[in-house]
Amino acid sequence: MTGRDMEEKLPRAMWVRLFIYVVVGHVLAAFIYFLFEVAPKK
C-alpha cells in the first residue's frame, strides 16, 4: 500500500484533524508532566 492509496481512503480534512489531535494530546501530556515536575514535593 503506497501513500497515494492511503490518501485516497482518508480525506485531507481527517489527516489535518488527526494531526491536530496528536499535537494537542502531546502538549496536554507535556503540561501535566510539567505540573508534576514543578509541584513542590512533600
N, C-alpha and C positions, 0 to 999 in steps of 0.2 A: 504494500500500500504506500503510495507516494504522498507527498504533501498536497498535491493537487487534488487527489481523491478525498483526502481528509477535509480540505477546504470546501469541497462541493457538498459534503454531508452536513457540515456545520456552517451556518451563515456567519458573516463577518461580525454582526452585532453580538452573537453569542460568544465569539472569541474575545471581543472587547469586554463584555460583561465578566467573563471568566478571568481575564487579566486583572480587571479592577477588583474582583473578589479576592484574588490571590494577594494582590498588593495590600489591600485594606486589611486582610486577615493577618499578614505578616507585620504590618505596622501596629495593629492592635496587640498582637502577641508580644512584640518588642516593648510596647508601652507598659504592659502588665509586668513583663520581666524587669523592666527598669524600675517600676514601683517597688517590687520586692527587693531589688538590689539596693535601692536608695533608702528604703524604710529603715528607721532605727531598729537595730537588733536588740531584743530584750533578753 
